[in-house]
Amino acid sequence: MKAVRIHAYGNADVLKYEDAPLPDVAPNDVLVQVVAASVNPVDWKIREGYLQQMISYQFPLTLGWDVSGVVDAVGSKVTRFKVGDAVFSRPDIRRNGTYAEYVAIREDELALKPGTISHVEAATLPLAGIAAWEAIVTTAKVTAGQRVLIHAASGGVGSIAVQLAKSRGAYVIATTSEKNRALVRSIGADEVIDYRVLKFEEVAREMDVVLDTMGGQVQEASLSVLKPGGILVSIISPPPEERAKALGVRSAFLFIQPSAAILSQLAALVESGKLRPIVGAEFALKDIAKAHALSQSGHAVGKIALYVGQP
Ligand SMILES: NC(=O)c1ccc[n+]([C@@H]2O[C@H](COP(=O)([O-])OP(=O)(O)OC[C@H]3O[C@@H](n4cnc5c(N)ncnc54)[C@H](OP(=O)(O)O)[C@@H]3O)[C@@H](O)[C@H]2O)c1
């Protein structure tokens, strides 16, 4: 099969579109024929070697941890899926990924793909969708009427987080730049702050929840816009606990894991029209270097899809 693999850490030159053996299928695995994958910042972070301390990979490594496709074969212990099912997943990042024509994924990391969207759209949902769900629903437990600030609302995670917060009845303030204002309004943001012109901490006040997708100074300033008891949820780095305590606010950091249960909830929201994936760019698998460059620019719009093959 064709796959994009790396044989060493490095810049985009290490990405090789090449022949690779078909994955082994363990008893709890489902072999998925990949129709589409998507690019997430973690892909190039792993490519560059930034996660070496956390996960010791063996080379060659197939990158990519988002997929939508069709079940091609099932392991002997698989009970929930059958050949021909359309499925989507954010699989285990410790295994070979989805920049390939086939990928083996544990059954409990897979869900049925939403029927109302294409494979290309569905492939962009799992990783960013699980992150947004864990932040907005599981951790912050956003409820109707709450004020929620979402940073980088035009990005992969932010564009889903805005929609999740809106679907729960929140008042959403979003940061992005002017060129993405209309898009972010169209997915439900009540107010948009152009971070290039205004300091969000001078505009957003008394927030119940802030989603930090940026880290650094954005994270630091985010603590000060929370109302007492509010929560800062970061997907970048653990916020300083002492400072949060001194301000009378809460903080949390999360690093996502695969979750079929969350994927099923996201699929239900898509099918009920409350969530739509924003696909800002689509590349063929062999053009992966261009897709990584766009992600690494920090200015992708919505998600970057990778088309792999039929149907
Ligand atoms: N911990 C976890 O489990 C987890 C899970 C998922 C993602 N993440 C991390 O979360 C981060 C965000 O991921 P993502 O996929 O959403 O990224 P992304 O799609 O690459 O984000 C791009 C967006 O960020 C916006 N942006 C850039 N600088 C900004 C600023 N200073 N203020 C507001 N918006 C800004 C850009 O808008 P403009 O073009 O208008 O500037 C662009 O639309 C990444 O570092 C990723 O690795 C962590």
The ligand as an SDF file (V2000), in Angstrom:
LIG
                    3D

 48 52  0  0  0  0  0  0  0  0999 V2000
   -3.7450   18.6760   24.3260 N   0  0  0  0  0  0  0  0  0  0  0  0
   -4.3970   18.0740   23.3310 C   0  0  0  0  0  0  0  0  0  0  0  0
   -4.8660   16.9280   23.4760 O   0  0  0  0  0  0  0  0  0  0  0  0
   -4.5540   18.7840   22.0190 C   0  0  0  0  0  0  0  0  0  0  0  0
   -5.5210   18.3480   21.1100 C   0  0  0  0  0  0  0  0  0  0  0  0
   -5.6860   19.0670   19.9180 C   0  0  0  0  0  0  0  0  0  0  0  0
   -4.8710   20.1790   19.6340 C   0  0  0  0  0  0  0  0  0  0  0  0
   -3.9240   20.5390   20.5420 N   0  0  0  0  0  0  0  0  0  0  0  0
   -3.0510   21.7190   20.2690 C   0  0  0  0  0  0  0  0  0  0  0  0
   -3.9010   22.8590   20.2440 O   0  0  0  0  0  0  0  0  0  0  0  0
   -3.3520   23.8330   19.3750 C   0  0  0  0  0  0  0  0  0  0  0  0
   -4.4400   24.2950   18.4230 C   0  0  0  0  0  0  0  0  0  0  0  0
   -4.7570   23.2260   17.5340 O   0  0  0  0  0  0  0  0  0  0  0  0
   -5.6200   23.5050   16.2280 P   0  0  0  0  0  0  0  0  0  0  0  0
   -5.6610   22.2370   15.4500 O   0  0  0  0  0  0  0  0  0  0  0  0
   -6.8800   24.1780   16.5770 O   0  0  0  0  0  0  0  0  0  0  0  0
   -4.6440   24.5660   15.4790 O   0  0  0  0  0  0  0  0  0  0  0  0
   -4.7970   25.2660   14.0750 P   0  0  0  0  0  0  0  0  0  0  0  0
   -6.0140   24.7610   13.3750 O   0  0  0  0  0  0  0  0  0  0  0  0
   -3.4980   25.1320   13.3650 O   0  0  0  0  0  0  0  0  0  0  0  0
   -5.0100   26.8320   14.4660 O   0  0  0  0  0  0  0  0  0  0  0  0
   -4.9230   27.7500   13.4500 C   0  0  0  0  0  0  0  0  0  0  0  0
   -5.7340   28.9800   13.7900 C   0  0  0  0  0  0  0  0  0  0  0  0
   -5.1520   29.7230   14.8730 O   0  0  0  0  0  0  0  0  0  0  0  0
   -5.4760   31.0980   14.6940 C   0  0  0  0  0  0  0  0  0  0  0  0
   -4.5300   31.9280   15.4530 N   0  0  0  0  0  0  0  0  0  0  0  0
   -3.1870   32.0000   15.2830 C   0  0  0  0  0  0  0  0  0  0  0  0
   -2.6550   32.8510   16.1960 N   0  0  0  0  0  0  0  0  0  0  0  0
   -3.6970   33.3040   16.9570 C   0  0  0  0  0  0  0  0  0  0  0  0
   -3.7940   34.1850   18.0790 C   0  0  0  0  0  0  0  0  0  0  0  0
   -2.7040   34.7660   18.6060 N   0  0  0  0  0  0  0  0  0  0  0  0
   -5.0060   34.3910   18.6270 N   0  0  0  0  0  0  0  0  0  0  0  0
   -6.1130   33.8030   18.1060 C   0  0  0  0  0  0  0  0  0  0  0  0
   -6.0920   32.9570   17.0460 N   0  0  0  0  0  0  0  0  0  0  0  0
   -4.8880   32.7110   16.4870 C   0  0  0  0  0  0  0  0  0  0  0  0
   -5.3710   31.2890   13.2120 C   0  0  0  0  0  0  0  0  0  0  0  0
   -6.2040   32.3540   12.8110 O   0  0  0  0  0  0  0  0  0  0  0  0
   -5.5600   33.5680   11.9300 P   0  0  0  0  0  0  0  0  0  0  0  0
   -5.0780   32.9720   10.6520 O   0  0  0  0  0  0  0  0  0  0  0  0
   -6.7280   34.4770   11.7810 O   0  0  0  0  0  0  0  0  0  0  0  0
   -4.4280   34.1250   12.7380 O   0  0  0  0  0  0  0  0  0  0  0  0
   -5.7990   29.9410   12.6240 C   0  0  0  0  0  0  0  0  0  0  0  0
   -7.1150   29.9390   12.0740 O   0  0  0  0  0  0  0  0  0  0  0  0
   -2.1440   23.1730   18.6980 C   0  0  0  0  0  0  0  0  0  0  0  0
   -0.9610   23.5780   19.3740 O   0  0  0  0  0  0  0  0  0  0  0  0
   -2.3830   21.6840   18.9200 C   0  0  0  0  0  0  0  0  0  0  0  0
   -1.2010   20.9110   18.9150 O   0  0  0  0  0  0  0  0  0  0  0  0
   -3.7430   19.8880   21.7180 C   0  0  0  0  0  0  0  0  0  0  0  0
  1  2  1  0
  2  3  2  0
  2  4  1  0
  4  5  1  0
  4 48  2  0
  5  6  2  0
  6  7  1  0
  7  8  2  0
  8  9  1  0
  8 48  1  0
  9 10  1  0
  9 46  1  0
 10 11  1  0
 11 12  1  0
 11 44  1  0
 12 13  1  0
 13 14  1  0
 14 15  2  0
 14 16  1  0
 14 17  1  0
 17 18  1  0
 18 19  2  0
 18 20  1  0
 18 21  1  0
 21 22  1  0
 22 23  1  0
 23 24  1  0
 23 42  1  0
 24 25  1  0
 25 26  1  0
 25 36  1  0
 26 27  1  0
 26 35  1  0
 27 28  2  0
 28 29  1  0
 29 30  1  0
 29 35  2  0
 30 31  1  0
 30 32  2  0
 32 33  1  0
 33 34  2  0
 34 35  1  0
 36 37  1  0
 36 42  1  0
 37 38  1  0
 38 39  2  0
 38 40  1  0
 38 41  1  0
 42 43  1  0
 44 45  1  0
 44 46  1  0
 46 47  1  0
M  CHG  2   8   1  16  -1
M  END
$$$$
